[in-house]
Amino acid sequence: MLTGEGKQPRIKRYKIGQQEIVQADCLRVLKRMPSHSVDVVVTSPPYNIGIPYRHYPDCKTESEYLEWIFAIAHQIRRIIKPNGSFFFNISGSSIHPWLPFELMVRLRALFVLQNHIVWVKSISIGEESFGHFKPLNSQRYLHHGHEHIFHLTCDGSVQLNRLGIGVPYKDKSNIVRRGHKYDKRCRGNTWFIPYPTVQKRSEKFDHPALFPIALPEYCIRLHRRENTYENVPENLHVLDPFMGTGTTLLAAQNLRCTGVGIEIDKDYVSIARKRLREMFCEMS
């Protein structure tokens, strides 16, 4: 997130387990990172739809916002490895539905859109409902139950470990009949990942746009290939330039990957450090 004009504060770095937290403006930090040094980027920037962050006004003009994201994406294109994956989580809103697609048109100059994943947060199937349905005070719009995850790569040819997040076959006869080695099939590009139920804002670490840890874990697992000789996952270096309260780094630590998270809000940095310390102690 952007800081004000004038002298910028000192960059602060914290190392916990295999993860590094950097407290600073993300564009400032990205410009200093070495080229081709990151395997996977998983991030969710401010959506520019008026979300009440503590230290960032989420209300730029559309042109300002698009130019800002493009500048960050340009640095990510330099930093990411040629066979890397950039998982970009973004959502429009009922009154700003074009925003995600305007961004993708701009980023087409830098990346190939290899997969478009729909993150379903709530859904009704028949008479049953699953997930959290946020109250909607309008008769003009339907409930907004999904967000976008754009899987961007340098040339569109990245091989994925689709069974790394696979699901079992419903019809087990398909395993033998179709010659599958495992009882797993591709999950597809629609992921139902509901938020955990919370009763108050503090249970979301006072962050207005927290995402579940399963989301970055799916992204990392999807990119991470298995070593065919030792049958162990490759170690990846993960980056989240809009770290928030550290969910992507928690996922990276849980999957034994190294990671870097960048965040300008000192309060979110404190929360992320606490969450990582607790996880590191549990895993030690």
Buried (B, 14 or more C-beta within 10 A) or exposed (E): BBBEEEEEEEEEEBEBBBBBBBBBBBBBBBEEBEEEBBBBBBBBBBBBBEBEBEEBEBEBEEEEBBEBBBEBBBBBBBBBBEBBBBBBBBBBBEEBEEBBEBBBEBBEEBBBBBBEBBBBBBBEEEEEEBBEBEEEEEEEEEEBBBBBBBBBBBEEEBEBBBBBBBEEBEEEEEBEEEEEEEEBBEBEEEBBBBBEEEEEEEEBBBBEBBBBBBBBBBBBBBBBBEEEEEEEBEEBBBBBBBBBBBBBBBBBBBBBBBBBBBBBBEBBBBBBBBBBEEBBEEEE
